[in-house]
């Protein structure tokens, strides 16, 4: 699956298993170049992460509800209403989007 943004494709991994949802980008030291999508997830943490990430939260139709550019490690994003998908993305991805726009996902 890919996220299309400004003529770039960012590979997205769908995190549906318990272990994939728990781990996310924890303990990853190399630079993040892909993204992760968490279905039915309206809050996250960045504990045990070694770098900042961009976070985009959307509804079921991929309409952006919240964006958190450059979210640093050791942070918590508390639950938000109407959020269905949470995307953890490489730093700098948020600059290509706005709240209420729709993410283009190629599944």
Helices and strands as residue ranges (DSSP letters): E 2-5, E 8-14, H 18-23, E 35-39, E 44-45, E 53-58, E 64-71, E 76-77, E 85-89, G 94-96, E 104-106
